[in-house]
């Protein structure tokens, strides 16, 4: 994943670099200065975003079915 792909993905997920830094417990300044447009970002970021997106979907499903569970 490149920096440009990362920026596009977090935007799709409704995140900013700052909120991503907060939830992933990484330095915002590290994201801004070390993750350059032409370099690959750390390998853990792509699966992190995948599971974050999956959790959002599961949260919505859970909210939808909660009224029907007794």
matplotlib code that plots the C-alpha trace (Angstrom):
import matplotlib.pyplot as plt

x = [0.0, 1.3, 0.7, -1.8, -3.7, -3.6, -5.0, -7.8, -8.7, -8.8, -11.0, -13.4, -13.6, -14.3, -10.9, -8.2, -4.5, -5.0, -7.8, -6.0, -2.9, -5.1, -6.9, -3.7, -1.5, 1.1, 2.6, 0.8, 4.1, 5.5, 2.7, 3.2, 7.0, 8.0, 5.2, 6.2, 4.1, 6.6, 7.4, 5.5, 3.9, 4.4, 3.0, 0.7, -1.4, -3.3, -4.6, -5.4, -7.6, -9.2, -10.2, -11.3, -13.6, -14.9, -15.6, -17.6, -19.8, -20.3, -21.2, -23.9, -25.3, -25.3, -27.2, -29.7, -30.6, -30.4, -34.1, -35.1, -32.9, -34.6]
y = [0.0, 3.4, 6.7, 7.8, 4.5, 4.9, 8.4, 7.2, 4.3, 6.3, 8.9, 6.1, 4.9, 8.4, 8.8, 11.5, 10.8, 12.2, 9.9, 6.9, 7.8, 7.9, 4.6, 2.8, 4.3, 5.6, 9.1, 11.5, 13.2, 9.9, 9.3, 12.8, 12.8, 9.1, 7.8, 9.4, 9.3, 7.2, 4.7, 1.7, 2.3, -0.3, -3.8, -3.9, -0.9, -2.6, -5.5, -3.0, -1.0, -4.2, -5.3, -1.7, -1.6, -5.1, -4.0, -1.0, -3.3, -5.7, -2.8, -1.8, -5.3, -5.6, -2.3, -3.5, -6.8, -5.7, -4.8, -8.3, -10.2, -11.0]
z = [0.0, -0.9, 0.9, -1.7, -1.4, 2.4, 2.2, -0.1, 2.1, 5.3, 3.6, 2.5, 6.1, 7.4, 9.1, 9.0, 9.5, 13.0, 13.9, 12.4, 14.5, 17.6, 17.1, 16.0, 18.7, 16.3, 16.1, 13.9, 13.1, 12.1, 9.6, 8.2, 7.9, 7.4, 5.2, 1.9, -1.3, -3.2, -0.4, 0.9, 4.3, 7.1, 6.2, 9.3, 8.1, 5.3, 7.5, 10.3, 7.9, 6.6, 10.1, 11.0, 8.0, 8.9, 12.5, 11.2, 9.2, 12.1, 14.4, 11.9, 11.7, 15.5, 15.8, 13.2, 14.8, 18.5, 18.7, 17.6, 20.1, 23.4]

ax = plt.figure().add_subplot(projection="3d")
ax.plot(x, y, z, "-o")
ax.set_aspect("equal")
plt.show()
